[in-house]
Amino acid sequence: MNEAETRAELIDPALKEAGWGVMEASRVRREVITLGRLQGGGIRARQDIADYVLIYRGQKLAVIEADAVQR
């Protein structure tokens, strides 16, 4: 199972069942969590984007990263 399948088949349903993105004031977003490592000369490496950021009433509570699952 690749990362996209892990998100679609395991993580998304679990978050929905727990009420994330369904309950009022809860949100699930993807967002940049770091601008990227400085490499010198004002150049940065690629940005890191979190697979999930759980937000409740405007407060970021958790970051979830998905990986491929070996079966």
PyMOL Python script that loads the backbone (N, CA, C, O; Angstrom):
from pymol import cmd

cmd.read_pdbstr("""\
ATOM      1  N   MET A   1       0.855  -1.167   0.000  1.00  0.00           N
ATOM      2  CA  MET A   1       0.000   0.000   0.000  1.00  0.00           C
ATOM      3  C   MET A   1       0.909   1.240   0.000  1.00  0.00           C
ATOM      4  O   MET A   1       1.740   1.400   0.893  1.00  0.00           O
ATOM      5  N   ASN A   2       0.748   2.106  -0.994  1.00  0.00           N
ATOM      6  CA  ASN A   2       1.582   3.312  -1.057  1.00  0.00           C
ATOM      7  C   ASN A   2       1.017   4.397  -0.126  1.00  0.00           C
ATOM      8  O   ASN A   2      -0.015   4.202   0.516  1.00  0.00           O
ATOM      9  N   GLU A   3       1.707   5.537  -0.066  1.00  0.00           N
ATOM     10  CA  GLU A   3       1.313   6.608   0.854  1.00  0.00           C
ATOM     11  C   GLU A   3      -0.099   7.134   0.579  1.00  0.00           C
ATOM     12  O   GLU A   3      -0.868   7.356   1.515  1.00  0.00           O
ATOM     13  N   ALA A   4      -0.443   7.334  -0.686  1.00  0.00           N
ATOM     14  CA  ALA A   4      -1.777   7.839  -1.030  1.00  0.00           C
ATOM     15  C   ALA A   4      -2.862   6.851  -0.608  1.00  0.00           C
ATOM     16  O   ALA A   4      -3.907   7.256  -0.099  1.00  0.00           O
ATOM     17  N   GLU A   5      -2.619   5.563  -0.817  1.00  0.00           N
ATOM     18  CA  GLU A   5      -3.586   4.539  -0.403  1.00  0.00           C
ATOM     19  C   GLU A   5      -3.701   4.483   1.119  1.00  0.00           C
ATOM     20  O   GLU A   5      -4.793   4.289   1.652  1.00  0.00           O
ATOM     21  N   THR A   6      -2.576   4.652   1.820  1.00  0.00           N
ATOM     22  CA  THR A   6      -2.593   4.675   3.284  1.00  0.00           C
ATOM     23  C   THR A   6      -3.491   5.800   3.778  1.00  0.00           C
ATOM     24  O   THR A   6      -4.301   5.612   4.685  1.00  0.00           O
ATOM     25  N   ARG A   7      -3.336   6.982   3.165  1.00  0.00           N
ATOM     26  CA  ARG A   7      -4.177   8.119   3.569  1.00  0.00           C
ATOM     27  C   ARG A   7      -5.650   7.827   3.286  1.00  0.00           C
ATOM     28  O   ARG A   7      -6.505   8.001   4.154  1.00  0.00           O
ATOM     29  N   ALA A   8      -5.939   7.377   2.054  1.00  0.00           N
ATOM     30  CA  ALA A   8      -7.332   7.178   1.628  1.00  0.00           C
ATOM     31  C   ALA A   8      -8.024   6.033   2.359  1.00  0.00           C
ATOM     32  O   ALA A   8      -9.201   6.145   2.703  1.00  0.00           O
ATOM     33  N   GLU A   9      -7.315   4.941   2.601  1.00  0.00           N
ATOM     34  CA  GLU A   9      -7.960   3.749   3.153  1.00  0.00           C
ATOM     35  C   GLU A   9      -7.870   3.630   4.671  1.00  0.00           C
ATOM     36  O   GLU A   9      -8.719   2.987   5.288  1.00  0.00           O
ATOM     37  N   LEU A  10      -6.859   4.237   5.280  1.00  0.00           N
ATOM     38  CA  LEU A  10      -6.676   4.084   6.720  1.00  0.00           C
ATOM     39  C   LEU A  10      -6.847   5.383   7.510  1.00  0.00           C
ATOM     40  O   LEU A  10      -7.632   5.442   8.457  1.00  0.00           O
ATOM     41  N   ILE A  11      -6.113   6.415   7.117  1.00  0.00           N
ATOM     42  CA  ILE A  11      -6.080   7.633   7.928  1.00  0.00           C
ATOM     43  C   ILE A  11      -7.344   8.470   7.752  1.00  0.00           C
ATOM     44  O   ILE A  11      -7.955   8.873   8.743  1.00  0.00           O
ATOM     45  N   ASP A  12      -7.747   8.740   6.510  1.00  0.00           N
ATOM     46  CA  ASP A  12      -8.944   9.563   6.282  1.00  0.00           C
ATOM     47  C   ASP A  12     -10.181   9.002   6.991  1.00  0.00           C
ATOM     48  O   ASP A  12     -10.871   9.757   7.676  1.00  0.00           O
ATOM     49  N   PRO A  13     -10.487   7.706   6.855  1.00  0.00           N
ATOM     50  CA  PRO A  13     -11.669   7.176   7.549  1.00  0.00           C
ATOM     51  C   PRO A  13     -11.536   7.265   9.081  1.00  0.00           C
ATOM     52  O   PRO A  13     -12.518   7.540   9.770  1.00  0.00           O
ATOM     53  N   ALA A  14     -10.331   7.035   9.611  1.00  0.00           N
ATOM     54  CA  ALA A  14     -10.140   7.108  11.066  1.00  0.00           C
ATOM     55  C   ALA A  14     -10.349   8.529  11.573  1.00  0.00           C
ATOM     56  O   ALA A  14     -10.957   8.726  12.625  1.00  0.00           O
ATOM     57  N   LEU A  15      -9.851   9.523  10.838  1.00  0.00           N
ATOM     58  CA  LEU A  15     -10.047  10.912  11.246  1.00  0.00           C
ATOM     59  C   LEU A  15     -11.521  11.295  11.197  1.00  0.00           C
ATOM     60  O   LEU A  15     -12.029  11.964  12.098  1.00  0.00           O
ATOM     61  N   LYS A  16     -12.202  10.865  10.139  1.00  0.00           N
ATOM     62  CA  LYS A  16     -13.633  11.180  10.014  1.00  0.00           C
ATOM     63  C   LYS A  16     -14.427  10.510  11.137  1.00  0.00           C
ATOM     64  O   LYS A  16     -15.312  11.133  11.724  1.00  0.00           O
ATOM     65  N   GLU A  17     -14.120   9.255  11.437  1.00  0.00           N
ATOM     66  CA  GLU A  17     -14.810   8.538  12.511  1.00  0.00           C
ATOM     67  C   GLU A  17     -14.584   9.216  13.868  1.00  0.00           C
ATOM     68  O   GLU A  17     -15.466   9.207  14.727  1.00  0.00           O
ATOM     69  N   ALA A  18     -13.404   9.799  14.051  1.00  0.00           N
ATOM     70  CA  ALA A  18     -13.093  10.500  15.298  1.00  0.00           C
ATOM     71  C   ALA A  18     -13.696  11.910  15.333  1.00  0.00           C
ATOM     72  O   ALA A  18     -13.631  12.590  16.357  1.00  0.00           O
ATOM     73  N   GLY A  19     -14.285  12.347  14.206  1.00  0.00           N
ATOM     74  CA  GLY A  19     -14.962  13.639  14.170  1.00  0.00           C
ATOM     75  C   GLY A  19     -14.151  14.776  13.581  1.00  0.00           C
ATOM     76  O   GLY A  19     -14.645  15.901  13.502  1.00  0.00           O
ATOM     77  N   TRP A  20     -12.913  14.515  13.164  1.00  0.00           N
ATOM     78  CA  TRP A  20     -12.084  15.584  12.597  1.00  0.00           C
ATOM     79  C   TRP A  20     -12.625  16.006  11.240  1.00  0.00           C
ATOM     80  O   TRP A  20     -12.858  15.176  10.361  1.00  0.00           O
ATOM     81  N   GLY A  21     -12.822  17.314  11.085  1.00  0.00           N
ATOM     82  CA  GLY A  21     -13.360  17.868   9.857  1.00  0.00           C
ATOM     83  C   GLY A  21     -14.876  17.752   9.775  1.00  0.00           C
ATOM     84  O   GLY A  21     -15.493  18.264   8.841  1.00  0.00           O
ATOM     85  N   VAL A  22     -15.481  17.072  10.764  1.00  0.00           N
ATOM     86  CA  VAL A  22     -16.922  16.896  10.809  1.00  0.00           C
ATOM     87  C   VAL A  22     -17.502  17.750  11.934  1.00  0.00           C
ATOM     88  O   VAL A  22     -18.489  18.461  11.745  1.00  0.00           O
ATOM     89  N   MET A  23     -16.869  17.670  13.113  1.00  0.00           N
ATOM     90  CA  MET A  23     -17.321  18.470  14.264  1.00  0.00           C
ATOM     91  C   MET A  23     -17.120  19.952  13.973  1.00  0.00           C
ATOM     92  O   MET A  23     -16.191  20.337  13.263  1.00  0.00           O
ATOM     93  N   GLU A  24     -17.982  20.756  14.517  1.00  0.00           N
ATOM     94  CA  GLU A  24     -17.843  22.198  14.382  1.00  0.00           C
ATOM     95  C   GLU A  24     -16.516  22.643  14.990  1.00  0.00           C
ATOM     96  O   GLU A  24     -16.120  22.163  16.052  1.00  0.00           O
ATOM     97  N   ALA A  25     -15.842  23.549  14.321  1.00  0.00           N
ATOM     98  CA  ALA A  25     -14.574  24.148  14.755  1.00  0.00           C
ATOM     99  C   ALA A  25     -13.384  23.215  14.594  1.00  0.00           C
ATOM    100  O   ALA A  25     -12.283  23.562  15.022  1.00  0.00           O
ATOM    101  N   SER A  26     -13.564  22.034  13.988  1.00  0.00           N
ATOM    102  CA  SER A  26     -12.411  21.160  13.735  1.00  0.00           C
ATOM    103  C   SER A  26     -12.082  21.192  12.248  1.00  0.00           C
ATOM    104  O   SER A  26     -12.970  21.217  11.396  1.00  0.00           O
ATOM    105  N   ARG A  27     -10.782  21.190  11.959  1.00  0.00           N
ATOM    106  CA  ARG A  27     -10.334  21.212  10.561  1.00  0.00           C
ATOM    107  C   ARG A  27      -9.160  20.266  10.385  1.00  0.00           C
ATOM    108  O   ARG A  27      -8.376  20.044  11.307  1.00  0.00           O
ATOM    109  N   VAL A  28      -9.053  19.719   9.195  1.00  0.00           N
ATOM    110  CA  VAL A  28      -7.906  18.899   8.812  1.00  0.00           C
ATOM    111  C   VAL A  28      -7.337  19.549   7.567  1.00  0.00           C
ATOM    112  O   VAL A  28      -8.037  19.704   6.567  1.00  0.00           O
ATOM    113  N   ARG A  29      -6.049  19.935   7.624  1.00  0.00           N
ATOM    114  CA  ARG A  29      -5.441  20.637   6.490  1.00  0.00           C
ATOM    115  C   ARG A  29      -4.090  20.051   6.152  1.00  0.00           C
ATOM    116  O   ARG A  29      -3.475  19.364   6.967  1.00  0.00           O
ATOM    117  N   ARG A  30      -3.638  20.324   4.957  1.00  0.00           N
ATOM    118  CA  ARG A  30      -2.244  20.105   4.557  1.00  0.00           C
ATOM    119  C   ARG A  30      -1.608  21.470   4.571  1.00  0.00           C
ATOM    120  O   ARG A  30      -2.211  22.431   4.094  1.00  0.00           O
ATOM    121  N   GLU A  31      -0.405  21.588   5.104  1.00  0.00           N
ATOM    122  CA  GLU A  31       0.244  22.887   5.077  1.00  0.00           C
ATOM    123  C   GLU A  31       1.744  22.759   5.230  1.00  0.00           C
ATOM    124  O   GLU A  31       2.264  21.744   5.693  1.00  0.00           O
ATOM    125  N   VAL A  32       2.422  23.818   4.826  1.00  0.00           N
ATOM    126  CA  VAL A  32       3.882  23.884   4.929  1.00  0.00           C
ATOM    127  C   VAL A  32       4.243  23.948   6.409  1.00  0.00           C
ATOM    128  O   VAL A  32       3.720  24.785   7.144  1.00  0.00           O
ATOM    129  N   ILE A  33       5.145  23.056   6.849  1.00  0.00           N
ATOM    130  CA  ILE A  33       5.554  23.076   8.248  1.00  0.00           C
ATOM    131  C   ILE A  33       6.978  23.594   8.419  1.00  0.00           C
ATOM    132  O   ILE A  33       7.395  23.894   9.538  1.00  0.00           O
ATOM    133  N   THR A  34       7.725  23.702   7.327  1.00  0.00           N
ATOM    134  CA  THR A  34       9.059  24.291   7.385  1.00  0.00           C
ATOM    135  C   THR A  34       9.401  24.854   6.007  1.00  0.00           C
ATOM    136  O   THR A  34       8.985  24.315   4.981  1.00  0.00           O
ATOM    137  N   LEU A  35      10.144  25.915   6.000  1.00  0.00           N
ATOM    138  CA  LEU A  35      10.501  26.555   4.731  1.00  0.00           C
ATOM    139  C   LEU A  35      11.595  25.806   3.987  1.00  0.00           C
ATOM    140  O   LEU A  35      11.845  26.098   2.817  1.00  0.00           O
ATOM    141  N   GLY A  36      12.245  24.863   4.618  1.00  0.00           N
ATOM    142  CA  GLY A  36      13.323  24.115   3.978  1.00  0.00           C
ATOM    143  C   GLY A  36      14.661  24.499   4.572  1.00  0.00           C
ATOM    144  O   GLY A  36      14.869  25.632   5.005  1.00  0.00           O
ATOM    145  N   ARG A  37      15.555  23.542   4.583  1.00  0.00           N
ATOM    146  CA  ARG A  37      16.883  23.725   5.163  1.00  0.00           C
ATOM    147  C   ARG A  37      17.669  24.759   4.373  1.00  0.00           C
ATOM    148  O   ARG A  37      17.628  24.761   3.142  1.00  0.00           O
ATOM    149  N   LEU A  38      18.391  25.647   5.072  1.00  0.00           N
ATOM    150  CA  LEU A  38      19.266  26.612   4.404  1.00  0.00           C
ATOM    151  C   LEU A  38      20.462  25.873   3.833  1.00  0.00           C
ATOM    152  O   LEU A  38      21.097  25.078   4.527  1.00  0.00           O
ATOM    153  N   GLN A  39      20.770  26.136   2.568  1.00  0.00           N
ATOM    154  CA  GLN A  39      21.880  25.467   1.917  1.00  0.00           C
ATOM    155  C   GLN A  39      23.046  26.402   1.687  1.00  0.00           C
ATOM    156  O   GLN A  39      24.103  25.971   1.226  1.00  0.00           O
ATOM    157  N   GLY A  40      22.874  27.675   2.000  1.00  0.00           N
ATOM    158  CA  GLY A  40      23.937  28.652   1.789  1.00  0.00           C
ATOM    159  C   GLY A  40      23.622  29.541   0.616  1.00  0.00           C
ATOM    160  O   GLY A  40      22.896  29.149  -0.298  1.00  0.00           O
ATOM    161  N   GLY A  41      24.169  30.741   0.639  1.00  0.00           N
ATOM    162  CA  GLY A  41      23.936  31.672  -0.452  1.00  0.00           C
ATOM    163  C   GLY A  41      22.482  32.087  -0.585  1.00  0.00           C
ATOM    164  O   GLY A  41      22.044  32.477  -1.667  1.00  0.00           O
ATOM    165  N   GLY A  42      21.717  32.007   0.523  1.00  0.00           N
ATOM    166  CA  GLY A  42      20.307  32.397   0.483  1.00  0.00           C
ATOM    167  C   GLY A  42      19.403  31.380  -0.194  1.00  0.00           C
ATOM    168  O   GLY A  42      18.250  31.682  -0.500  1.00  0.00           O
ATOM    169  N   ILE A  43      19.909  30.192  -0.428  1.00  0.00           N
ATOM    170  CA  ILE A  43      19.139  29.141  -1.102  1.00  0.00           C
ATOM    171  C   ILE A  43      18.632  28.148  -0.057  1.00  0.00           C
ATOM    172  O   ILE A  43      19.358  27.776   0.864  1.00  0.00           O
ATOM    173  N   ARG A  44      17.403  27.733  -0.211  1.00  0.00           N
ATOM    174  CA  ARG A  44      16.796  26.753   0.687  1.00  0.00           C
ATOM    175  C   ARG A  44      16.485  25.458  -0.059  1.00  0.00           C
ATOM    176  O   ARG A  44      16.261  25.455  -1.270  1.00  0.00           O
ATOM    177  N   ALA A  45      16.478  24.373   0.686  1.00  0.00           N
ATOM    178  CA  ALA A  45      16.032  23.090   0.144  1.00  0.00           C
ATOM    179  C   ALA A  45      14.510  23.137   0.003  1.00  0.00           C
ATOM    180  O   ALA A  45      13.876  24.134   0.347  1.00  0.00           O
ATOM    181  N   ARG A  46      13.949  22.075  -0.494  1.00  0.00           N
ATOM    182  CA  ARG A  46      12.503  21.997  -0.701  1.00  0.00           C
ATOM    183  C   ARG A  46      11.741  22.125   0.617  1.00  0.00           C
ATOM    184  O   ARG A  46      12.217  21.678   1.660  1.00  0.00           O
ATOM    185  N   GLN A  47      10.568  22.730   0.566  1.00  0.00           N
ATOM    186  CA  GLN A  47       9.704  22.869   1.735  1.00  0.00           C
ATOM    187  C   GLN A  47       9.181  21.500   2.165  1.00  0.00           C
ATOM    188  O   GLN A  47       9.031  20.597   1.343  1.00  0.00           O
ATOM    189  N   ASP A  48       8.906  21.358   3.456  1.00  0.00           N
ATOM    190  CA  ASP A  48       8.238  20.161   3.952  1.00  0.00           C
ATOM    191  C   ASP A  48       6.771  20.485   4.152  1.00  0.00           C
ATOM    192  O   ASP A  48       6.424  21.500   4.757  1.00  0.00           O
ATOM    193  N   ILE A  49       5.912  19.618   3.640  1.00  0.00           N
ATOM    194  CA  ILE A  49       4.470  19.801   3.770  1.00  0.00           C
ATOM    195  C   ILE A  49       3.928  18.636   4.578  1.00  0.00           C
ATOM    196  O   ILE A  49       4.178  17.475   4.254  1.00  0.00           O
ATOM    197  N   ALA A  50       3.182  18.953   5.635  1.00  0.00           N
ATOM    198  CA  ALA A  50       2.581  17.915   6.476  1.00  0.00           C
ATOM    199  C   ALA A  50       1.414  17.278   5.732  1.00  0.00           C
ATOM    200  O   ALA A  50       0.667  17.957   5.028  1.00  0.00           O
ATOM    201  N   ASP A  51       1.266  15.961   5.897  1.00  0.00           N
ATOM    202  CA  ASP A  51       0.127  15.273   5.292  1.00  0.00           C
ATOM    203  C   ASP A  51      -1.177  15.731   5.936  1.00  0.00           C
ATOM    204  O   ASP A  51      -2.176  15.934   5.246  1.00  0.00           O
ATOM    205  N   TYR A  52      -1.168  15.892   7.252  1.00  0.00           N
ATOM    206  CA  TYR A  52      -2.348  16.344   7.982  1.00  0.00           C
ATOM    207  C   TYR A  52      -1.923  17.271   9.117  1.00  0.00           C
ATOM    208  O   TYR A  52      -0.954  16.987   9.821  1.00  0.00           O
ATOM    209  N   VAL A  53      -2.628  18.356   9.293  1.00  0.00           N
ATOM    210  CA  VAL A  53      -2.506  19.201  10.483  1.00  0.00           C
ATOM    211  C   VAL A  53      -3.914  19.281  11.069  1.00  0.00           C
ATOM    212  O   VAL A  53      -4.852  19.722  10.405  1.00  0.00           O
ATOM    213  N   LEU A  54      -4.045  18.849  12.318  1.00  0.00           N
ATOM    214  CA  LEU A  54      -5.353  18.864  12.976  1.00  0.00           C
ATOM    215  C   LEU A  54      -5.500  20.169  13.737  1.00  0.00           C
ATOM    216  O   LEU A  54      -4.668  20.508  14.579  1.00  0.00           O
ATOM    217  N   ILE A  55      -6.569  20.900  13.433  1.00  0.00           N
ATOM    218  CA  ILE A  55      -6.793  22.226  14.008  1.00  0.00           C
ATOM    219  C   ILE A  55      -8.157  22.229  14.692  1.00  0.00           C
ATOM    220  O   ILE A  55      -9.154  21.799  14.112  1.00  0.00           O
ATOM    221  N   TYR A  56      -8.190  22.714  15.923  1.00  0.00           N
ATOM    222  CA  TYR A  56      -9.453  22.831  16.649  1.00  0.00           C
ATOM    223  C   TYR A  56      -9.552  24.226  17.233  1.00  0.00           C
ATOM    224  O   TYR A  56      -8.687  24.666  17.991  1.00  0.00           O
ATOM    225  N   ARG A  57     -10.631  24.918  16.864  1.00  0.00           N
ATOM    226  CA  ARG A  57     -10.862  26.295  17.294  1.00  0.00           C
ATOM    227  C   ARG A  57      -9.650  27.187  17.036  1.00  0.00           C
ATOM    228  O   ARG A  57      -9.265  27.995  17.881  1.00  0.00           O
ATOM    229  N   GLY A  58      -9.057  27.026  15.852  1.00  0.00           N
ATOM    230  CA  GLY A  58      -7.945  27.859  15.427  1.00  0.00           C
ATOM    231  C   GLY A  58      -6.598  27.464  16.010  1.00  0.00           C
ATOM    232  O   GLY A  58      -5.582  28.071  15.672  1.00  0.00           O
ATOM    233  N   GLN A  59      -6.568  26.466  16.872  1.00  0.00           N
ATOM    234  CA  GLN A  59      -5.316  26.026  17.501  1.00  0.00           C
ATOM    235  C   GLN A  59      -4.818  24.749  16.823  1.00  0.00           C
ATOM    236  O   GLN A  59      -5.552  23.764  16.741  1.00  0.00           O
ATOM    237  N   LYS A  60      -3.589  24.764  16.344  1.00  0.00           N
ATOM    238  CA  LYS A  60      -2.999  23.568  15.738  1.00  0.00           C
ATOM    239  C   LYS A  60      -2.620  22.608  16.854  1.00  0.00           C
ATOM    240  O   LYS A  60      -1.858  22.950  17.758  1.00  0.00           O
ATOM    241  N   LEU A  61      -3.167  21.400  16.775  1.00  0.00           N
ATOM    242  CA  LEU A  61      -2.970  20.426  17.842  1.00  0.00           C
ATOM    243  C   LEU A  61      -2.030  19.294  17.484  1.00  0.00           C
ATOM    244  O   LEU A  61      -1.320  18.789  18.355  1.00  0.00           O
ATOM    245  N   ALA A  62      -2.005  18.883  16.231  1.00  0.00           N
ATOM    246  CA  ALA A  62      -1.200  17.711  15.868  1.00  0.00           C
ATOM    247  C   ALA A  62      -0.837  17.738  14.394  1.00  0.00           C
ATOM    248  O   ALA A  62      -1.539  18.323  13.569  1.00  0.00           O
ATOM    249  N   VAL A  63       0.277  17.091  14.086  1.00  0.00           N
ATOM    250  CA  VAL A  63       0.718  16.883  12.711  1.00  0.00           C
ATOM    251  C   VAL A  63       0.801  15.372  12.506  1.00  0.00           C
ATOM    252  O   VAL A  63       1.373  14.660  13.331  1.00  0.00           O
ATOM    253  N   ILE A  64       0.229  14.886  11.405  1.00  0.00           N
ATOM    254  CA  ILE A  64       0.256  13.463  11.088  1.00  0.00           C
ATOM    255  C   ILE A  64       0.946  13.279   9.749  1.00  0.00           C
ATOM    256  O   ILE A  64       0.609  13.944   8.769  1.00  0.00           O
ATOM    257  N   GLU A  65       1.910  12.377   9.714  1.00  0.00           N
ATOM    258  CA  GLU A  65       2.606  12.035   8.477  1.00  0.00           C
ATOM    259  C   GLU A  65       2.221  10.626   8.064  1.00  0.00           C
ATOM    260  O   GLU A  65       2.241   9.710   8.887  1.00  0.00           O
ATOM    261  N   ALA A  66       1.879  10.449   6.826  1.00  0.00           N
ATOM    262  CA  ALA A  66       1.511   9.128   6.292  1.00  0.00           C
ATOM    263  C   ALA A  66       2.725   8.513   5.588  1.00  0.00           C
ATOM    264  O   ALA A  66       3.521   9.217   4.967  1.00  0.00           O
ATOM    265  N   ASP A  67       2.847   7.206   5.695  1.00  0.00           N
ATOM    266  CA  ASP A  67       3.889   6.462   4.988  1.00  0.00           C
ATOM    267  C   ASP A  67       3.257   5.258   4.320  1.00  0.00           C
ATOM    268  O   ASP A  67       2.122   4.886   4.620  1.00  0.00           O
ATOM    269  N   ALA A  68       4.003   4.657   3.414  1.00  0.00           N
ATOM    270  CA  ALA A  68       3.538   3.430   2.798  1.00  0.00           C
ATOM    271  C   ALA A  68       3.474   2.335   3.866  1.00  0.00           C
ATOM    272  O   ALA A  68       4.278   2.324   4.798  1.00  0.00           O
ATOM    273  N   VAL A  69       2.524   1.424   3.728  1.00  0.00           N
ATOM    274  CA  VAL A  69       2.361   0.329   4.678  1.00  0.00           C
ATOM    275  C   VAL A  69       2.757  -0.965   3.976  1.00  0.00           C
ATOM    276  O   VAL A  69       2.275  -1.263   2.884  1.00  0.00           O
ATOM    277  N   GLN A  70       3.636  -1.727   4.610  1.00  0.00           N
ATOM    278  CA  GLN A  70       4.037  -3.021   4.058  1.00  0.00           C
ATOM    279  C   GLN A  70       3.090  -4.088   4.608  1.00  0.00           C
ATOM    280  O   GLN A  70       2.862  -4.159   5.815  1.00  0.00           O
ATOM    281  N   ARG A  71       2.550  -4.904   3.732  1.00  0.00           N
ATOM    282  CA  ARG A  71       1.641  -5.977   4.169  1.00  0.00           C
ATOM    283  C   ARG A  71       2.269  -7.312   3.951  1.00  0.00           C
ATOM    284  O   ARG A  71       1.659  -8.338   4.257  1.00  0.00           O
TER     285      ARG A  71
END
""", "prot")
cmd.dss("prot")
cmd.show_as("cartoon", "prot")
cmd.util.cbc("prot")
cmd.orient("prot")
